[in-house]
Amino acid sequence: MNQFTCAIIAILLALSFSACKKAEQYYKKLDAQPEVRNEYQTVYGVGDTLILDGRLNAENQLEIKIGGVKAEIASLTKIQKVIDRAKIIITPEMGIGPDRPITISSGGNVIQIRSIEIIESSAMGQLPGPVKWQRVTSLSRGTMPLFCLNGKGTVFFWTVANSIIRIAKDGTSTQMFDGNTLTDNFGSFTINAFNAGGVDPLEQYAYFSAITTDSNADNVTNDIYRLCRIDLRKGQLTTLNRSVLPKTNPTHASMQPYEGLIGNVKIFQVTGIYPDRKGNVYVQLSQEQNAMAKLAADGRFKYLLNYNNNSQSNNPLPGVKTRQALEFSYAIYPDEGLLYARLQGGTVSVSLFDLNAQAEIYTNNFTYWNPVSSIYQPYISGTFAVLTLPSQSANLALPGKRLLNFYNERADRGVPATMGLLNFNLKRGERYAPGGVAAGIYTLSPGADQWLNYDEEGMIYGTANSKSVIVKTTYQ
């Protein structure tokens, strides 16, 4: 081996030792840099525990900041012998809201990991204390709730005897109308099928729709639909509309006119009646007439929204067509002219409609929470971006663009029944009352029971146990 070859070998060995040293230094630096698994949740409440797993290098002056505030590490352990686990209690000082940054530093190395949203504690809510269900009164089989949303806690029902019963928030029942004999300017009539009804917020007028029979000759080959108004203070019934529909082979012509003075139009299968305090009545129609209409205080009937979007349906109804069929769940606040429509697919879509503007003014897709299959607790407080909504829910519209939802309990995972409030002005949600609702012996069955009203103290009234009882919330 000549001197030149030896020199080359020496240089290569030197470079190799230098590269190895640099690689060693690089890997030492890499080992010193914190690293965290991206397995923690997106949302945490004040008082919750955030668990961070990874290479934290706890022995090297570990410091964790959330929202710019140094976090107190409640515990620091090893899992699987090599992974550090830090448990941190979320505090109000870290800031309420979305995008609270998390930084981790140790040994002079600083990294920023995925931010979280911090929400108010489950011990907080709009009401000052936790609530429970309390019985107001029992219901007889076959009674039908009448819509009345006035913030007084009163509820109204139509009985099988064609009477209207008012139940005050203390449980006192009063018969407001005796319908044993029903008479209008067409003569006496009987009710074959009661469709829907509602009472205005002032509790003066009740409205109802029904399929009826009277002594007129047109009853033989036609179904007779009536839309009636009852003056509850005077006990007087007035038929606003009497529509005749052929029992066989009805045509579009037989269903017209659609709009005009209330006495002249054709109105059939009504499924919801929602009066406001100004004399207007919003009317929900189903089946072939899948739409929302309005009977104005001046007596004119007009279609607002037409959401029969079945491509196979020849739907000639007036009204602004919605972008999708709205047929899953509704809540309406007549005094504000607002309709909340829920649809469920992979997410729960909630759309807000201004009925008088005949326009969809807001929509949001929420992740849906199923009380049977979801493994996480529902997110009830926080921005709309992180909230979860139940797959099925009783809904109640409240003033100020707010929508109340009910989350059934998940006992096997320690998830109590809860009420969540969506605020469409703030685009945020919050618990209606701290903690869970103590349900006791009462169950709100999805699709069977419904919320009916609220009172001056913010208590909620509705049916429970498959409409066999009226309950209200009260403080525990």
C-alpha positions in Angstrom: 0.0 0.0 0.0 1.6 3.3 -1.1 1.5 6.6 0.8 -1.3 8.0 -1.5 -3.6 5.1 -0.8 -3.0 5.3 3.0 -3.8 9.0 2.8 -7.1 8.3 1.0 -8.1 5.7 3.6 -7.2 8.1 6.4 -9.4 10.8 4.9 -12.3 8.4 4.4 -12.0 7.1 7.9 -12.0 10.7 9.2 -15.0 11.6 7.2 -16.8 8.5 8.4 -16.0 9.2 12.0 -17.2 12.8 11.5 -20.5 11.6 9.8 -21.1 9.1 12.6 -20.5 11.8 15.1 -22.9 14.2 13.4 -25.5 11.4 13.1 -25.1 10.6 16.7 -25.6 14.2 17.6 -28.6 14.4 15.3 -30.3 11.4 16.9 -29.5 12.7 20.4 -31.1 16.0 19.5 -34.1 14.1 18.0 -34.4 12.0 21.2 -34.3 15.2 23.3 -37.2 16.7 21.3 -40.6 16.0 22.8 -43.1 14.1 20.7 -46.8 13.5 21.4 -49.3 11.0 20.1 -52.2 12.7 18.3 -54.8 10.6 20.3 -56.3 13.2 22.6 -59.8 14.6 22.2 -60.8 17.8 20.5 -62.9 19.4 23.3 -62.4 19.5 27.0 -64.4 21.0 29.8 -63.1 22.9 32.7 -62.2 20.3 35.3 -61.6 17.6 32.7 -58.3 15.7 32.5 -56.2 16.0 29.4 -54.0 12.9 28.9 -50.9 13.3 26.7 -48.8 10.2 25.7 -45.5 10.2 24.0 -41.8 11.1 24.4 -42.0 14.0 26.9 -38.5 13.7 28.4 -40.0 14.5 31.8 -36.6 14.4 33.5 -35.4 17.3 31.3 -37.3 20.3 32.7 -40.6 19.4 31.1 -43.1 22.3 30.9 -46.6 22.2 29.2 -48.6 25.4 28.4 -52.2 25.5 27.3 -53.6 28.8 26.2 -50.3 30.4 27.1 -50.7 29.4 30.7 -48.3 27.0 32.4 -50.3 23.8 33.2 -50.0 21.9 36.4 -49.1 18.3 35.7 -51.3 16.2 38.0 -49.4 13.0 37.4 -46.5 11.7 35.3 -46.1 8.0 34.7 -44.6 5.5 32.2 -46.8 3.2 30.1 -45.5 0.3 28.2 -42.1 1.0 30.0 -41.0 3.7 27.4 -44.0 6.0 26.8 -44.5 9.0 29.1 -48.0 9.8 30.2 -48.9 13.3 31.6 -52.3 14.1 33.1 -53.3 17.7 33.1 -56.4 19.3 34.7 -58.1 21.9 32.5 -58.5 25.2 34.3 -60.5 28.4 33.5 -57.2 30.3 33.3 -56.4 28.4 30.1 -59.3 30.3 28.4 -62.8 29.3 27.3 -63.1 28.9 23.6 -61.7 27.2 20.5 -58.1 26.9 19.3 -56.4 26.9 22.7 -52.7 26.3 21.8 -50.6 23.6 23.5 -46.8 23.9 23.7 -44.4 21.4 25.2 -40.8 22.2 26.1 -38.1 20.1 27.6 -34.3 20.5 27.5 -34.6 23.7 25.5 -36.7 22.1 22.7 -40.2 23.5 22.1 -43.0 22.0 20.0 -46.6 23.0 19.4 -49.2 20.2 19.1 -52.8 20.2 18.0 -54.9 22.8 19.8 -58.0 22.0 21.8 -61.3 23.8 22.5 -62.1 24.4 26.1 -65.7 24.6 27.1 -67.4 25.5 30.4 -67.7 22.8 33.0 -70.6 20.4 32.9 -71.3 21.9 36.3 -72.4 25.1 34.5 -75.5 25.9 32.5 -77.9 28.6 31.6 -80.0 27.7 34.7 -78.3 28.2 38.1 -78.8 24.6 39.3 -79.4 21.0 38.1 -83.0 19.9 37.4 -85.2 16.9 37.5 -88.4 15.8 36.0 -91.5 16.3 38.1 -95.0 15.1 37.3 -97.6 17.8 36.6 -100.6 15.6 35.8 -101.6 12.4 34.0 -103.1 12.2 30.6 -106.0 10.2 29.4 -105.5 7.9 26.4 -106.1 9.6 23.1 -105.6 13.2 24.1 -103.7 15.2 21.6 -101.4 18.1 22.5 -102.2 21.5 21.0 -99.3 23.7 20.1 -99.0 26.7 22.4 -95.6 28.4 22.9 -96.0 31.5 25.2 -93.5 31.1 28.1 -96.2 30.7 30.7 -95.9 27.0 31.2 -99.5 26.3 30.2 -100.3 23.3 28.0 -103.5 22.6 26.0 -104.9 19.3 24.9 -107.7 18.1 22.6 -109.6 15.2 24.1 -111.5 12.3 22.5 -114.7 14.0 23.6 -113.8 17.0 21.4 -113.1 19.3 24.3 -110.1 21.5 24.9 -108.4 21.2 28.3 -106.0 23.9 29.6 -103.4 22.6 32.2 -101.8 25.4 34.2 -98.2 25.0 35.3 -99.3 24.0 38.8 -101.3 21.1 37.3 -104.8 22.7 37.6 -107.0 21.6 34.7 -109.8 23.7 33.1 -112.1 22.8 30.3 -111.9 25.7 27.8 -114.3 24.3 25.2 -117.0 21.7 25.2 -117.3 20.1 21.7 -120.0 17.5 22.4 -122.0 19.4 19.7 -120.1 21.0 16.9 -122.0 23.5 14.7 -121.0 26.0 12.1 -122.7 27.9 9.2 -122.9 24.6 7.3 -124.9 22.9 10.1 -123.8 20.4 12.8 -120.8 18.1 12.1 -118.8 15.4 13.7 -115.1 14.7 13.7 -113.8 11.6 12.0 -110.1 12.3 12.5 -108.4 15.1 14.4 -105.3 16.2 12.5 -103.6 19.0 14.4 -104.3 22.1 16.5 -102.7 25.1 18.2 -103.5 27.9 20.6 -102.2 31.5 20.2 -99.8 32.8 22.9 -102.5 35.1 24.3 -104.6 32.0 24.9 -107.6 33.6 23.2 -108.0 31.5 20.0 -107.6 27.8 19.4 -107.3 26.5 15.8 -107.8 22.9 14.7 -107.9 20.8 11.5 -110.0 17.7 11.1 -111.7 15.4 8.7 -115.4 15.7 9.3 -118.8 14.6 8.4 -121.9 16.8 8.0 -125.4 16.4 6.5 -124.5 18.0 3.1 -124.9 16.0 0.0 -121.3 16.3 -1.0 -120.3 14.0 1.9 -121.2 10.9 -0.1 -118.3 11.0 -2.6 -115.9 13.4 -0.8 -113.9 13.8 2.3 -114.7 17.0 4.1 -111.7 18.8 5.7 -112.3 21.7 8.1 -110.0 24.3 9.5 -111.8 25.9 12.5 -111.1 28.6 15.0 -112.5 28.7 18.6 -112.8 31.8 20.7 -111.8 30.3 24.0 -113.2 33.2 26.0 -116.6 33.1 24.4 -116.8 29.4 23.5 -117.6 30.2 19.9 -116.6 28.0 16.9 -116.0 29.4 13.4 -115.2 27.3 10.4 -112.6 29.2 8.5 -112.2 26.7 5.7 -114.3 23.7 4.5 -112.5 21.8 1.7 -114.0 19.0 -0.3 -111.6 16.3 -1.7 -112.9 13.4 -3.9 -112.5 10.1 -2.2 -111.3 8.5 -5.4 -109.1 9.8 -8.2 -108.5 13.4 -6.9 -106.9 15.7 -9.5 -104.8 18.8 -9.1 -107.7 20.8 -10.2 -109.8 19.5 -7.3 -107.1 20.7 -4.9 -107.2 24.3 -6.1 -107.1 27.2 -5.6 -104.0 27.0 -3.4 -103.8 30.6 -2.3 -106.2 33.5 -1.6 -108.8 34.3 1.0 -109.1 31.5 3.6 -112.7 30.7 2.7 -111.9 30.1 -0.9 -108.7 28.0 -0.9 -108.4 24.2 -0.6 -106.6 22.9 2.5 -106.4 19.2 3.3 -103.9 17.2 5.4 -102.7 19.6 8.0 -100.1 18.2 10.4 -99.2 21.3 12.4 -100.8 24.6 13.4 -98.6 27.3 15.0 -100.4 30.6 15.9 -98.4 33.7 16.8 -99.6 36.6 19.1 -100.3 38.9 16.1 -103.2 36.8 14.6 -101.1 34.9 12.1 -101.2 31.1 11.9 -98.4 29.0 10.3 -99.8 25.8 8.9 -97.8 22.6 8.2 -99.1 20.4 5.4 -97.9 16.9 4.6 -98.3 14.1 2.0 -99.0 15.5 -1.4 -99.0 19.0 0.1 -95.6 18.8 1.7 -95.2 22.5 2.6 -95.4 25.3 5.1 -98.1 27.9 4.6 -99.4 31.0 6.5 -102.8 32.2 7.3 -102.3 35.9 7.8 -104.2 38.0 10.2 -106.0 39.7 7.2 -107.5 36.3 6.2 -105.2 35.5 3.3 -103.6 32.1 2.9 -100.2 31.8 1.3 -97.6 29.0 0.8 -94.2 30.0 2.1 -92.0 26.9 1.7 -92.4 23.9 -0.6 -90.2 21.1 0.4 -91.6 18.2 -1.5 -88.4 17.5 -3.5 -89.3 14.0 -4.6 -88.2 13.9 -8.2 -91.0 11.4 -8.9 -93.7 13.8 -7.5 -95.6 16.2 -9.7 -95.8 18.9 -7.1 -97.4 22.1 -8.4 -97.7 23.8 -5.0 -96.6 27.5 -4.7 -94.0 28.5 -2.2 -90.2 28.7 -2.4 -88.7 25.3 -3.0 -86.1 24.3 -0.4 -82.8 22.7 -1.5 -83.8 19.4 0.2 -86.8 17.7 1.6 -87.3 18.7 5.2 -89.0 15.8 6.8 -87.1 14.6 9.8 -87.9 16.9 12.6 -89.2 20.4 13.1 -89.3 23.1 15.7 -90.9 26.5 15.2 -91.1 29.8 17.0 -94.1 31.6 15.5 -93.5 35.0 17.2 -90.2 35.2 15.4 -91.3 33.5 12.2 -88.5 31.0 12.5 -88.5 27.3 11.5 -85.8 24.9 12.6 -85.5 21.8 10.4 -83.3 18.7 11.3 -82.1 16.1 8.9 -80.0 13.1 9.8 -77.5 11.3 7.6 -73.9 10.9 8.4 -74.3 14.2 10.4 -77.3 16.0 11.8 -78.0 19.0 9.6 -79.9 21.9 11.2 -81.3 24.5 9.0 -82.9 27.8 10.1 -85.6 29.3 7.9 -87.0 32.8 8.0 -90.6 31.9 7.1 -91.7 35.4 6.2 -88.7 36.0 4.0 -89.2 32.5 2.6 -85.5 31.9 2.9 -83.0 29.5 4.5 -80.8 31.9 6.5 -78.4 29.4 8.1 -77.4 25.8 8.2 -74.8 23.7 10.1 -73.8 20.1 10.0 -73.3 18.7 13.5 -71.7 15.4 14.3 -74.4 13.1 15.6 -74.3 11.4 18.9 -76.1 8.1 19.3 -77.0 7.1 22.9 -76.8 3.5 22.0 -73.5 3.2 20.0 -71.4 6.4 20.6 -68.4 5.6 22.8 -67.7 9.3 23.8 -69.8 11.6 25.9 -71.7 14.2 23.8 -70.2 17.7 23.3 -73.0 20.0 24.5 -71.1 23.2 25.1 -68.8 25.0 22.7 -68.8 26.3 19.1 -71.0 24.8 16.5 -67.9 23.3 14.9 -67.4 20.8 17.7 -70.9 20.2 19.1 -72.6 16.8 18.8 -76.4 16.4 18.5 -78.4 13.3 19.4 -79.6 11.1 16.6 -83.2 11.6 17.7 -84.3 14.3 20.1 -87.2 16.2 21.5 -86.8 19.8 20.3 -88.2 23.1 21.6 -87.7 26.5 19.9 -87.0 29.3 22.4 -86.9 33.1 21.8 -83.7 34.7 20.6 -82.9 32.1 17.9 -82.3 29.3 20.3 -83.1 25.6 20.0 -83.3 23.2 22.9 -82.3 19.5 22.4 -82.6 16.5 24.7 -79.8 13.9 25.0 -81.1 10.6 26.4 -78.9 8.9 29.0 -76.2 6.3 28.3 -76.1 4.6 31.7 -73.5 2.1 30.8 -71.0 4.9 30.1 -72.0 7.2 32.9 -73.7 9.7 30.5 -76.8 11.1 32.2 -79.8 12.6 30.3 -79.0 16.2 29.5 -80.5 19.2 27.8 -78.4 21.3 25.4 -79.2 24.7 24.0 -78.1 25.9 20.5 -77.7 29.7 20.2 -77.9 30.6 16.5 -77.0 34.2 17.2 -73.7 33.2 18.9 -73.2 30.0 16.9 -72.5 28.3 20.2 -74.1 25.7 22.4 -74.3 25.4 26.2 -75.9 23.1 28.7 -79.4 24.3 29.7 -78.9 23.2 33.2 -75.7 22.0 35.1 -75.0 18.3 35.1 -77.6 15.8 34.0 -81.4 15.7 34.3 -82.6 13.4 37.1 -85.2 11.5 35.2 -86.6 9.3 37.9 -89.4 7.1 36.6 -89.9 9.3 33.5 -88.7 8.6 30.0 -88.9 10.8 26.9 -89.4 8.4 24.1 -88.0 9.7 20.8 -90.9 10.1 18.3 -93.6 9.7 20.9 -93.1 12.4 23.5 -92.6 16.1 22.9 -91.8 19.3 24.6 -94.6 21.8 24.7 -93.8 25.0 26.5 -91.5 26.8 29.0 -92.3 29.2 31.8 -91.0 32.4 33.3 -88.3 30.6 35.4 -87.0 28.7 32.4 -88.6 25.4 33.3 -89.6 23.1 30.4 -92.9 21.3 30.0 -93.6 18.2 27.9 -95.0 14.7 27.8 -93.3 11.6 29.0 -93.7 7.8 29.2 -95.3 7.7 25.7 -97.7 10.7 26.3 -99.2 9.2 29.5 -98.1 12.0 31.7 -97.1 15.7 31.6 -93.8 16.5 33.3 -91.8 19.7 33.9 -88.3 20.4 35.0 -87.7 21.7 38.5 -84.6 22.2 40.6 -83.2 19.1 42.3 
